[in-house]
Amino acid sequence: MSGMKMIMENWKGFLKEDETIDTFGELKKLISDIVNLKRKIEMGKIAKDQGADLLKTSLNTATAGLAGQATAIFNAAIAAKDLAKLALAAKLPDEQTAQNPYLHAFNIDDNYSKILDDRIENAFINYLSDTLKGIPDTTPLAEFDINKVLEGYLQQKFNTRSVAGGAGKKAKEIQQGIAKHTALRKSGELAKGAVSATATAE
C-alpha cells in the first residue's frame, strides 16, 4: 500500500464515513480524538512520519483547510483539551471564519466588534469560555447564537442596555457550512489537501 493510500485509510478510520460534526458533543469528540491521536504518536503506537501526516489531515478536518488564526485557535483548544478555547474566535473578522462553520459559530458580528470597547470584548470572551463549558452536548452548533449571547451579556452588565440587529443571522450560514464541510470530508478532499505533496500513489 502506498503512503498516500495508507494515510487515507487511517484517516477514514479516524472519522467514520457516516460521522457528522454538527453538535457541541461531536465537536468535542473531534478535539478529543485529535488529542488521543497526538498521544498515540508520542507513545510510538503510530509511526512518526505516518502519524505526522495523519495529524495534518485531522487538523485539516477541524480547520476546514484554513491556516493562520483558525489553526492557532484549534491548536489552543487541543493543547488545553477544552472546547471552551474556541471562544477566542469571537474577535476574528468574519472573513477569517466564514469558511469554517466550527469557528463561525463562535464569532460575533463584525459590526458588534466595531461598537465594543476592547476591554468589554475581552471580558465577553472570558464569559463565553465559561458559558461553553455548560452547553449540553446535544445542542446543534447552528442553534447556538453567539450574537444573542453577547446581547444578553451586555444587558446583564449594563442595566438592560445592549446592542441589537445581529442575532439570528448566522444559523443558515453555519448549517450550509457544516453541510459543505461534511461533503468535502466524506469525499476525502480535506484529507488529500493536508497530505504532503511528496506522497505518491501506487
C-alpha positions in Angstrom: 0.0 0.0 0.0 1.4 3.4 -0.9 2.0 6.2 1.6 -1.0 8.2 0.3 -3.4 5.2 0.5 -2.2 4.3 4.0 -2.8 7.8 5.2 -6.3 7.9 3.6 -7.3 4.6 5.2 -6.1 5.7 8.6 -7.9 9.0 8.2 -11.2 7.2 7.3 -10.8 5.2 10.5 -10.2 8.4 12.5 -13.5 9.9 11.3 -16.1 7.3 10.2 -17.8 7.9 6.8 -21.2 8.4 8.4 -20.0 10.5 11.3 -21.2 14.1 11.4 -19.9 17.1 13.3 -22.9 19.3 13.8 -23.4 19.4 17.6 -21.3 20.5 20.5 -20.7 16.9 21.6 -19.5 15.9 18.2 -17.1 18.9 18.0 -15.8 18.0 21.5 -15.3 14.4 20.2 -13.3 15.7 17.3 -11.0 17.6 19.6 -10.7 14.6 21.9 -9.9 12.3 19.0 -7.1 14.6 17.9 -5.7 14.7 21.4 -5.7 10.9 21.6 -4.1 10.7 18.1 -1.2 13.0 19.3 -0.8 10.8 22.4 -0.5 7.7 20.3 2.1 9.3 18.1 4.1 10.4 21.2 3.8 6.8 22.6 5.1 5.3 19.4 1.9 3.4 18.6 1.7 5.1 15.2 4.8 5.6 13.1 6.2 9.1 13.4 6.1 10.1 9.7 2.7 8.4 9.1 1.4 10.0 12.3 2.5 13.5 11.3 0.6 13.2 8.0 -2.5 11.8 9.8 -2.3 14.6 12.3 -2.3 17.1 9.4 -5.4 15.5 8.0 -7.2 15.6 11.3 -6.4 19.2 11.9 -7.5 20.0 8.3 -10.8 18.4 9.3 -11.1 20.8 12.3 -10.0 23.9 10.5 -11.7 23.2 7.1 -8.3 23.5 5.5 -7.7 27.1 6.7 -4.4 28.3 8.1 -3.4 31.2 10.3 -5.6 32.1 13.2 -8.1 29.2 12.6 -5.3 26.7 13.1 -3.9 28.6 16.1 -7.2 28.6 17.9 -7.9 24.9 17.3 -4.3 24.1 18.5 -5.1 26.1 21.7 -8.3 24.0 22.2 -6.4 20.8 21.5 -3.5 21.7 23.8 -5.9 22.6 26.6 -8.2 19.6 25.8 -11.0 22.1 26.1 -13.7 23.2 23.6 -14.0 26.5 25.5 -10.8 27.8 24.0 -12.8 28.2 20.7 -14.2 31.3 22.4 -11.1 33.0 21.1 -12.7 33.0 17.6 -15.2 35.7 18.9 -12.8 38.5 17.9 -11.8 37.2 14.5 -13.0 39.1 11.4 -16.0 37.3 9.8 -13.9 36.7 6.6 -11.5 34.5 8.7 -14.2 32.2 10.0 -16.8 32.3 7.2 -15.3 29.1 5.6 -15.1 27.2 8.9 -18.5 26.5 10.5 -16.9 25.3 13.7 -15.3 28.7 14.3 -18.0 30.8 12.7 -20.4 29.6 15.3 -18.4 31.4 18.0 -17.5 34.6 16.0 -19.5 37.7 16.9 -20.8 40.1 14.2 -18.0 42.4 12.9 -20.3 45.4 13.4 -20.7 44.5 17.1 -16.9 44.3 17.4 -16.6 47.8 16.0 -19.0 49.1 18.6 -17.5 47.3 21.6 -14.6 48.6 23.6 -11.7 46.1 23.6 -11.9 45.6 27.3 -15.6 44.7 27.1 -15.0 42.3 24.2 -12.2 40.6 26.1 -14.4 40.3 29.2 -17.1 38.7 27.0 -14.6 36.1 25.6 -13.9 35.1 29.2 -17.6 34.9 29.9 -18.2 32.9 26.7 -15.4 30.5 27.6 -17.2 29.7 30.9 -20.6 29.5 29.1 -19.4 27.0 26.5 -18.5 24.6 29.3 -22.1 24.3 30.3 -23.8 23.8 27.0 -25.3 20.3 26.5 -23.5 18.0 24.0 -26.7 17.5 22.1 -27.0 21.2 21.2 -26.7 21.8 17.4 -24.0 24.3 16.6 -26.4 26.1 14.2 -28.8 26.7 17.1 -26.1 28.4 19.2 -26.5 32.2 18.5 -23.3 33.9 19.6 -24.7 37.4 18.9 -27.7 36.7 21.1 -25.3 35.5 23.8 -23.4 38.8 23.5 -26.6 40.8 23.6 -27.7 39.0 26.8 -24.3 39.5 28.4 -24.4 43.3 27.7 -27.9 43.5 29.2 -26.6 41.8 32.4 -23.6 44.1 32.7 -25.1 47.4 31.7 -28.5 47.5 33.3 -30.5 46.2 30.4 -28.6 48.3 27.8 -27.3 46.3 24.8 -26.8 46.2 21.1 -29.2 44.7 18.6 -29.6 43.6 15.0 -27.1 40.7 14.8 -29.0 37.9 16.4 -30.5 35.2 14.3 -28.4 35.8 11.2 -25.9 33.1 11.4 -27.9 29.8 11.7 -28.3 29.3 7.9 -24.7 30.1 7.2 -23.5 27.6 9.8 -25.9 24.9 8.6 -24.7 25.4 5.0 -21.1 25.5 6.1 -21.4 22.2 8.0 -23.1 20.5 5.1 -20.3 21.6 2.7 -17.6 20.6 5.2 -19.2 17.2 5.7 -19.4 16.6 1.9 -15.7 17.5 1.5 -14.7 15.3 4.4 -16.7 12.3 3.0 -15.1 12.8 -0.4 -11.7 12.8 1.1 -10.8 16.2 -0.2 -9.9 17.6 3.2 -7.5 14.7 3.8 -5.9 15.0 0.4 -5.4 18.7 0.9 -3.4 18.0 4.1 -1.2 15.2 2.8 2.4 16.2 1.8 2.9 16.9 -1.8 5.7 14.3 -1.8 3.3 11.4 -1.0 3.0 9.2 -4.1 0.2 6.9 -5.2 0.8 3.4 -6.3 
